[in-house]
């Protein structure tokens, strides 16, 4: 499980693991943004919560994520990024996987201090086209780098990365999501990976934590 606070680098590591392990990546954030772009009822419903940096209601989140997860062939496995985010969601995922005689192989906690999370989120930009993440350290740099290096798409800052929303997101994470560490520790799945450092260094720590089961059945991320 790629577990960690907002801005810990879960999405970046999930993309690397997708390429390295050949395991499909399911991102709850991407699924919600897809519905938002398409103007579906679910997207409109989720937008009001995402833009404030608070959690989308469980009944909405669980239905859309589990529909996708349960559609994945058992032999393929998955990397789940952005779910579960609270105990109710974790229990729903566990119960759904048990019905298919499946389970998570590892819960990777990317451990980043709160002060660093705040700094990262304040300078985080995203490509509108391919969703690649960028960290912009200053307004001047933002003005000079408005295009994605990968696809040329426009870079923008998501509404939930503004300072007020960032504070709310971190508070919600501490209150709702951090208790899941104990939930997965009790199940013998938790691995603590320091998340400060360059992307490649963190990636090597993640791979080491996965160990010999790197070609895993399921790696969930939150």
C-alpha positions in Angstrom: 0.0 0.0 0.0 1.4 3.4 -1.0 0.3 5.1 2.1 1.3 8.6 3.1 0.1 12.2 3.5 -0.9 14.5 0.7 2.2 15.4 -1.2 4.2 12.4 0.0 4.8 11.2 -3.6 2.5 8.3 -3.7 1.3 9.1 -7.3 4.9 9.4 -8.6 5.9 6.1 -7.0 2.8 4.4 -8.3 3.6 5.4 -11.8 7.2 4.1 -11.4 6.0 0.8 -10.0 3.5 0.5 -12.8 6.4 0.6 -15.3 8.8 -1.5 -13.3 6.4 -4.2 -12.2 3.9 -4.2 -15.1 1.1 -3.8 -12.6 -2.0 -1.7 -13.5 -2.3 1.6 -11.5 -5.7 2.6 -10.2 -5.8 6.2 -8.9 -8.9 7.4 -7.0 -7.9 11.0 -7.8 -7.7 10.3 -11.5 -11.0 8.5 -11.5 -12.7 11.4 -9.8 -11.1 14.0 -12.1 -12.2 11.9 -15.1 -15.8 12.1 -13.9 -15.4 15.8 -13.3 -14.0 16.4 -16.8 -16.9 14.4 -18.3 -19.5 16.3 -16.2 -21.0 13.2 -14.8 -23.3 13.4 -11.7 -20.6 11.7 -9.7 -18.0 14.2 -10.9 -20.1 17.2 -10.0 -20.9 15.7 -6.6 -17.2 15.0 -5.8 -16.0 18.4 -7.0 -17.4 20.4 -4.1 -15.4 18.2 -1.7 -12.2 17.9 -3.7 -12.0 21.7 -4.1 -12.1 22.2 -0.4 -9.5 19.6 0.3 -11.9 17.4 2.3 -12.8 13.7 1.8 -15.4 12.7 -0.7 -18.2 10.9 1.2 -17.5 7.2 1.8 -20.6 5.9 0.0 -19.5 7.7 -3.2 -15.8 6.8 -2.9 -16.3 3.1 -2.0 -18.7 2.4 -4.9 -16.6 4.0 -7.6 -13.3 2.5 -6.4 -14.5 -1.0 -5.7 -16.3 -1.2 -9.0 -12.9 -0.6 -10.7 -10.9 -2.8 -8.4 -13.3 -5.7 -8.7 -13.2 -5.5 -12.5 -9.5 -6.2 -12.6 -8.5 -9.7 -13.5 -7.1 -11.6 -10.5 -3.9 -12.6 -12.2 -3.1 -8.9 -13.1 -3.2 -7.4 -9.6 -3.2 -3.7 -9.2 -1.6 -0.7 -7.6 -4.3 1.3 -5.8 -3.4 4.9 -5.2 -5.6 7.2 -3.0 -7.8 4.6 -1.4 -8.6 3.6 1.4 -8.4 6.8 3.4 -10.3 5.8 6.5 -11.2 2.7 8.5 -14.6 2.2 6.9 -13.0 2.3 3.4 -10.2 -0.1 4.5 -12.7 -2.6 5.9 -14.9 -2.4 2.7 -11.8 -3.0 0.5 -10.7 -6.0 2.7 -14.2 -7.5 2.6 -14.5 -7.1 -1.2 -11.1 -8.6 -1.9 -11.9 -11.5 0.5 -14.9 -12.4 -1.6 -12.5 -13.0 -4.5 -10.0 -14.8 -2.3 -7.6 -12.0 -2.8 -5.6 -9.7 -0.5 -3.0 -7.0 -0.4 0.6 -8.1 -0.4 2.2 -5.0 1.2 1.3 -1.6 2.6 4.1 0.8 2.0 4.1 3.9 4.2 6.0 6.7 2.5 6.8 8.7 5.7 7.3 12.5 5.1 7.2 15.1 7.9 4.2 17.5 7.9 6.4 20.6 7.3 7.8 19.0 4.1 4.3 18.0 3.0 3.1 21.6 3.3 6.1 22.9 1.4 5.6 20.4 -1.4 1.9 21.0 -1.9 2.3 24.8 -2.0 4.5 24.4 -5.1 2.8 21.5 -6.7 1.5 21.8 -10.3 -0.1 19.2 -12.6 -0.2 18.7 -16.3 -3.8 19.1 -17.6 -3.2 16.6 -20.3 -1.2 13.7 -18.9 -1.5 14.5 -15.1 2.3 14.5 -14.6 3.2 16.2 -11.3 5.7 19.1 -11.0 7.1 21.0 -8.1 7.5 24.7 -8.8 9.7 26.4 -6.2 8.9 30.0 -7.0 6.4 32.2 -8.8 9.1 33.2 -11.3 9.8 29.6 -12.1 6.1 28.9 -12.5 5.9 31.7 -15.1 8.8 30.3 -17.0 7.6 26.7 -17.0 4.0 26.5 -18.0 4.3 23.4 -20.2 4.8 19.7 -19.4 8.2 18.3 -20.4 6.5 15.0 -21.3 3.5 16.0 -23.5 3.6 19.8 -23.8 0.3 20.2 -21.9 -0.5 23.2 -19.7 0.7 23.1 -16.1 -1.8 24.3 -13.5 -2.3 24.3 -9.7 -5.2 22.3 -8.5 -7.8 24.1 -6.3 -7.0 21.7 -3.4 -3.4 22.7 -3.4 -4.0 26.3 -2.3 -2.8 27.2 1.2 -6.2 27.0 2.9 -7.1 23.7 1.3 -3.6 22.3 2.0 -4.0 22.9 5.8 -7.4 21.2 5.7 -6.1 18.2 3.7 -3.3 17.6 6.2 -5.6 17.9 9.2 -8.1 15.5 7.6 -5.2 13.1 6.8 -4.0 13.1 10.5 -7.5 12.6 11.8 -9.0 10.1 9.3 -6.1 8.3 7.6 -3.2 8.0 10.0 -5.2 5.5 12.2 -5.0 3.1 9.2 -1.3 2.5 10.1 -2.3 0.5 13.1 -5.0 -1.3 11.1 -2.4 -2.6 8.6 0.3 -3.1 11.1 -1.9 -5.5 13.0 -2.3 -7.5 9.7 1.5 -7.7 9.3 1.4 -5.7 6.0 3.0 -2.4 7.0 6.5 -1.3 5.8 7.8 2.2 6.8 9.8 3.9 4.0 11.4 7.3 4.5 10.0 9.6 1.9 12.5 12.5 2.0 15.1 12.5 -0.8 15.1 12.3 -4.6 12.5 10.3 -6.4 14.9 7.5 -7.4 16.2 7.1 -3.9 12.6 6.7 -2.5 11.8 4.3 -5.3 14.7 2.1 -4.4 13.5 2.0 -0.8 9.9 1.1 -2.0 11.2 -1.7 -4.1 13.4 -3.0 -1.2 10.3 -2.9 1.1 8.3 -5.0 -1.5 11.1 -7.5 -1.4 10.9 -10.8 -3.4 7.2 -10.3 -4.0 7.7 -7.3 -6.2 5.6 -8.8 -8.9 2.7 -8.5 -6.5 -1.0 -9.4 -6.6 -2.1 -6.1 -5.2 -0.4 -3.0 -3.8 -2.9 -0.4 -2.4 -2.2 3.2 -2.1 -3.7 6.0 -0.2 
